[in-house]
Amino acid sequence: MILLAYPPFEEGGRSFRWSGTTEIKNVYFSYPPWFLAYSAALLEKENIAVDLVDTTTLNMTNDEFVDYVKKTSPELLITEVSTLTIYKDLELMKRIKEEVGCKIALTGSHATALCQEILLQNPFIDFVLFGEYELTVLELAMMLRWNRFRNILGLAYREGNKIRINKPRQLIKDLDSLPFPARHFLPMDRYNEAFAQVPNQQLLSSRGCPFRCVFCLLPQTLYNHTVRYRNPKKVVDEMQMLIEEYKPKEIYFDDDSFTLNPKHVLGVCKEIKDRNLDIAWSCMGHALITEDVLKTMVDAGCVGVKFGVETASQRVQKEIKKNLDVEQIKKFVKLAKKFNLRTHATYMLGLPGDTKETIEETLKLAVTLGTDRFQISIATPYPGTEFYNWVKKNGHLVTEDFSRYDGNKEAVVSYPNLSKQEIDAAFKKALDLTSKFDFGIAKYLIQQQFKERGPIRFVPFFFNEVYSYANRLLRKHIFTLKAKVTKNSTIE
């Protein structure tokens, strides 16, 4: 038996891109563990006994997960870890090794970036699967009983007292060769993208991004800035399956950037139209979309686009190698409004080159751009990224305590022209700016919390959070009004 798992993280949520804490326990809009789910599907296809559990979304405690592993009694436990959670993940894996004794493998971007260090410092970890790992999982499962690991690409492991790191595995060229993710193992009713109507379902139509943003994790640790696309027919096959099996109000494309390739976008749209598929859908995209492509998307059911802005400063855009034209972003938002599309923009504070003045510009842009929603996080340098290497080399890294690498909480960088304290202070202001009431999300959260807490414990939670939320909402509108009333006003 092979057990695939997201380990518990009671303080927040995790995904293959990003992990972060949340203020309210058990409230986090989460995404399926895509790579683990694809790996499980591959193992099932080869008739290899497998189980998959997302303990984070199920709100499992460490004790409950250890009991689950004992009950499953796997030969091999494969867990996807993150920078923020790595210490807790390792502590839990050590306990499982002591109490269960199964072989243990780690995967994910953090494990990829620091595979040798992890194996050297943690003798209870048997393997690290680095890079894009589904096929590595399959080969490892097949070779496990014979202990033949030398020819498995993308595998690092302990051989006696030595650490062996095999050659990297090439990326999967044909994504359509993978079966659909093994969703039947997962609590699919709990996965929701906050941008889309709740309940919603998500899928991937492509992998990768060609841009070289210094902070972006997956293109640097897993994809090597390579983009691969699925056949539009296969994509819409999966959409139909999701509609029939889970009856979502909306489908969300969780690609790195769904709109990068107009040919791919138009192909998916044509397939949706040809099948008369009646479903609203939205996507993670890019602000560089032409009007013709956007119109075709809307005609095929698109209702929203989520996209990254990061900073309002053209100088900082160049520093982080994103190089978006802020004027182009403004044009895109106006175009989206013309088609009645929902928009959601993401921003970061504390990027390389940022100053108090550029952060001020970014906050003003966030509240005046006119998107339906926006989110602001603290730029966090994860191992394996150019951002991490640069701040470490130049002495801008405040700490290497990875449990503090939380873009929802505090900065771990400090620059000569912008201190950690100034970044943290700006983020506190940003939290007030991002409060916005949304009935669909509020309804979902209320239902989830009532189910989790029961009627007696729910009442004090409800009144406490309503007061807190209303206070933040009021302050947000005050800040927004200030920014709109005077062009040169400061966000105070």
PyMOL commands that set and color helices and strands:
alter all, ss='L'
color gray80, all
select helices_A, chain A and resi 34-45+62-72+86-99+109-113+115-121+134-146+175-177+183-185+188-190+218-223+232-246+262-274+291-299+314-319+326-338+356-368+386-393+402-404+420-433+439-485
alter helices_A, ss='H'
color red, helices_A
select strands_A, chain A and resi 2-6+12-14+19-21+50-54+76-80+103-107+127-129+155-159+162-165+200-203+206-207+228-229+250-253+280-284+302-310+342-349+373-378
alter strands_A, ss='S'
color yellow, strands_A
deselect
rebuild
show_as cartoon
